[in-house]
Amino acid sequence: MRLRTKALSVMLGSLMAVAAHSEGAERVLNFYNWSDYVAEDTLEKFTEQTGITVNLVEFDEEEEVNTLLDDGSSEYDLVVTSLDYMAQRLLMQKTVFQNLNQAKLVNKGNLDAEAMAFVAQKDPFNNYGVPYLWGTVGIGYDVDAVEKAFNGNAPTNSWDLLLDPRNLKKLQHCGVAFVDTPNEVLPIIINYLGGDPNTMDKDIYYGMAQKHLKKLAPYVTFTSDISEAMSEGEFCAVLGWSGDVLYGADLAEENETGIELAYSIPREGTSAWYDMLVIPKHAQNVDEAYEFLNFLMQPEIIADVTNYVWYPNVNSASNEFVDEEILGDENIYPTPAIQRKLYLLSVAPKRLAKHQQTIWDNARAQ
Ligand code: SPD
């Protein structure tokens, strides 16, 4: 976990706070978010507009935020978590986040109605979360290193590249990573082997998925923190999230590391995921959380985030502010034809999630 209170935000926040102090208490928002998942100036702009100081704490693994929510912590006022986690808790009738007051979400009209309906399959009536960003799980690769390993014939648009152990062997020397989320990777493996990615059958997990993962594991590092590592040449191929690979590509360019990274959505299809903004049940600064939610739903603000982190948003009004290079890239904003190949994973009941974790832990220990 990294603590990064944006310097300027603090400065502006403090200046505003001086003014605010004479009228009342300083206003703060404690925000728990993934690392590298907001534009550089988003928080400063919010402080400028509202006088609210944002304390940003970043995490690198999904488990960190989920544990925090499960524990009922009152440390944060707004957190980013996955739609899958939300759905699982809703299924268990465990309300670890607040039922949103829709009347306070004055900017929600900017959000795409179709995307909201899609998300509502797991968060009925969009009661508990506001979609932040979304993406796919696909193939990230170092163009030169991977082509070299395959003499110019690398199957970079097929899961064969990362899920056929013979291919992994060819990539072993330049480093392969898989995103550290069993609930996402195991269904992809099952789908690759011809099964239903949404199966709830534990025998398929312990049979098909576990057996195959065992063959892949010796070549793989399991981590969700790949952007910087890829930009520096630590991994030449990853099974990972779209924006993290492309953010890595941006870093490589900025730091002139000489590495060219690319991302592809495999032709066999893959899963799409949504990250949601939720207010934890015991949040202390709820009004500030609503102000930030409305701020993030401003088209130019969320477009800035997309332009910085390379993940698409669901704010249709923001499209005109999103860089051409990003809006026109079908691996980031998939065309309708590609979208038809994307699936949403069903909510795994807690029992199955435990089996997924056991299989994963066994592979990691290999
Ligand atoms: N660098 C931040 C990446 C956040 C991506 N979230 C993906 C969640 C998928 N379940």
Residues whose N, C-alpha, C, O or C-beta is under 5 A from the ligand:
A	BS01	SPD	W34 S35 D36 Y37 S82 W241 W273 D275
